[in-house]
């Protein structure tokens, strides 16, 4: 029996409403099962509750995610390790990553149930944070995190930091900047873009390394193969300096000078059901008016 999972941003009433409608539709279809998190069982009926995201992924043939780009980023970190495809419904403000409009949801779900929906595989980032500094706790302690968009090292306050950046063991630069971004192709349209990085097609096998507000005129974003490993660390230059590593702008860990962050391509990818929404070129052209001239009249 095919099973559809529902993952919902419960802080968005439109997301809850859309999920309720879909659950009600699917409940009347013979041979289709619907599951959602137990925490939402009293808000979205017509679903079998499961205790967590891991159980949701294991029980589902695909998962419909209701929310905006931030909801999708969170869902990707939870679901990608299990290989379950995601159908992302656009219910946020900008929605560059989410694919399906609420008006086309039933059609997209039908296509996914029939096996007719195209799957786009997007690279994920893995960040290994290792405690190496003399004041950072247990030496050698390592925390591994994954993200879909980017890994960012930045100052823990509004001040410049020196970020030693190495690629494949070779020193690239020590950026005097507000921080450094390592972005996936998918993340090239996020924070990296705001920092002056390029637009990158999501299928390109690369990373973008973008310094944030560098204190120099000769540091520009750099594209490197995603077969390389990127190591970042904050150099000590004053006693009170602290830093932070951020994953997708949603997870954060404190950093002290000497700690290292190793960024590489994750073993698994996130699988997105494309639906019939716009492709990458249509999005940048239609939502950003990319390359369009203003009429002179």
N, C-alpha and C positions, 0 to 999 in steps of 0.2 A: 504494500500500500504506500503510495507516495505521501511524504510528510513535508509540510511547509512550516518553517519556523518563523516566528515574528519577534523582532528585536526593536523596541520602541523607546524613543526619548519621551519619557512620561512628563517632562516639564513643558512639552509643547502640546496644547490641546488639539491642534489640527492633526498631529501625529497619532494621538489616541483615537480620534474620530475615524481617521483613515484605516487604522488597524482594526477597529471594531467592525467597520463595513466589510473589510476583506474577510475577517474571521466569520462573520455572518454568512457571506456568500459561500465560502468554502465548506461551511458546516452542512450545507444542503446539497453538496456534491457527493455522490456515492463513490467510495474508494479513495477519498482524500482525507488525510488527518492533518490537524493543525496543533502546533505546540507553541507555548510562550513561557516566559519566566514566571515562576510562582509568585513573585512579588507583585505581579500585575493581574493575578487571577481574579481579583474583585473588580477590576476595571475593564478587562477585556475577556468576556465570556466566550463560549463556543471554542475554547482551546483546552488542550491538556497541559497542565502546568508541569514544568521541570525546574529543578532547584537552581541551576546556574547556566552560564554561557557554554561551558564545556559540554554539559548534558544536552543543551539545545543544539549544538553543532553535531553531536553524535546521532541525535534523533532525526535530524532534518536532511532532506535531499537538497534543499536550498533554503536560505534565510532571507526574508524580506526585512529591510532595515528602514524604519520610519524616523526621519529627522533631517538634519542638514549635513554639511560636510563634516562638522565636528563629531556628529553621531556616527558617521561612516568610519572616520578615523579610529574611534574607540572600538567599533565593531570589528574592524579589520584586525586590530591587535588581538582580539579575543578569538576570532573565528579562523583566521588564516592558517594557524598551525594545524587545524583539523581538516583543511582542504575543502570545506563546504563553500559552494558558490553563494555570492551575495547579490541580491536585487535591491538596489538603493533607491528609495523614493525621495524625490526632492520636496522637502517641506521646510527648508531653511530660508535664509535671506538671499544668499548668493548662489549656492549650489553648483559650484564648478565640478565637483567630483560626483555628486549624486546624479543619477541618470534618468529616472522615470518620473514623469509628472503624475499626480494623483489621477488625472483624467484617463491616463493610459495604463493604470496599474492592473486592472482586470485582464486586459489584453496581454500585458507582459507576463503575468502569472500563468495565463493559459499557455503561452509559448514556452515558458520554462517547464511546465508540467508535461508538455508534449515533447520536450527535448529539442525544441526548435530555436532556442535562444542562444545567440553567440556569446562565448565566454572570452573576456579580456583578462589576461594574467598580468598583474602589476607587481613589480619588484618591491620587496620590503627591505628595510634597514635593520641591522642588528648592531646594538651598541653595548660593548663590554666595558663597564666602569670599574677600574681597579684602583684600590687604595694603595698608594705608594709614598705619599708624603709623610714626613715625620710626625705630624699632628693629626693625621686623618683616621686614626683608629687602627684596626687590625691590619698589619701590612700584608699585601697580597690578596685581601678580601675582594671578591669580584661579584658584581651584579650585572646580569645580562637582561637587556630590555630590547623590544622590537618596536618599530614604527613604520608607518606607511609614507609619511611626508618628509620628515627631517629630524636630524639630531643637531642641537644647538648648544654650544658652550658660550656662556656670557658671564659678565660680572654679576656678583650678587648684590651690587649697588649701582648707582648711576655714576660709573667711573670707567676709565679705560683699563683693559687688561692686556697682557702679552700672552698670546696663544701660540705655542710652539706647534707647528703643523708638519707632519711627516706622511709621506705616501710610499707604501711598500718598503718602509724602513729608511727611505731617503728623505733628508730634510728638505722641505719646500720653502717655508718661511716662518718667521715669528711675526705674527700680525699684532701691531699695536692698534687695538680696535675695541669696540663695544662687545665684540664676540665674533664667532665664526659659525657658519651654517654648513652642514653637509646634507644636501637634499637629494632625494630620489628624483627620477624623471617626473613622477606624479606630483611630488612636492615642489617642482620648479615653478608652479603657478601660485605658491603660497608665500611664506616669509622670504624665501630666496628671491622671488621676483621683486618684493618690496626693497630688498637690499641691493638691487641692481643686477641680479642674475638673469640668465637667458630663459626664454621659454623652450622647453624640451619635450619632444613627443614622448608619451608615456611608454612606448615600446623600446626606446633607445637604451642600450646597455651601459649607462654612464651614471656618475655622480656629479653633482655641482658643488663646488667648494666656494662659498661666498663670504668674504669678510663683512662684518656689520660696521658701517661708519668707520672705515680704517683711517688712522691718523697719518695718511700719506696719499700722494697722487698717483702712485705707481702700483697699487694693489688692486687687481681686478678679479672678478669671478673666474674660476677655472673649471673646465670640464675634464674629468679623468675617467678611464674605464672602470666599470664596477667590478672588475676582477682584482682591483687593487684594494688594499686595506689602508684606511686613513687613521692616523693616531693624532689626537689632540691633547694638549695639557697646558695648564696655566703656569707660566713662569713666575717665581716669586720676585717681586720688585719693591714690596713694602710689607710691613709686618701685619697690617690689618686686611690684606686682600683676601677675598673669598669669591667663589664662583658657583655656578649652577649648570647642570646639564639638563636640557629639556628635550623630551621626545614628543613630537607632534604638537607641541605647545600645551600638552595635557598632563604629562608625567614629569616630575622634577626630582633631581637628587642634588644635594649640596656637593661642591667640589672644593678642595684645598690645593694649594700649589704642590705639584709633584704627582697628584692623582692623574691617571691617564684614562682616556676614552678612545677605544678602538672601534671604528665604524667599518662594517663590511656588508656586503649583500647577504641577506638572510637566506637560509636554505629553502624556505618555503615562500610561495607567492600568495597574493590575495587574488581570488577569482571573482571577477565582477560580471554579472549577467548584463549584457549591453542593452537589452530591450530595443525599443525603436527611437530612442532619444538621439540628440545630436552627437556627432563625433567630435574629436579634439579640434579639428580645423573649423568646424561649424561653431563650436563654442567660443573660440577666441575671436572669430570674426563677428559672430552675432552678439556676444555679451560685452566685448571690449571694443568693437568697431576696429579691429586690428587692421592696420594698413590703409584705412579709409581716409580719403581727403575730405576736408570740410568744404562744402559747396561755397563758392565765392559769390554766387547770386548774380 
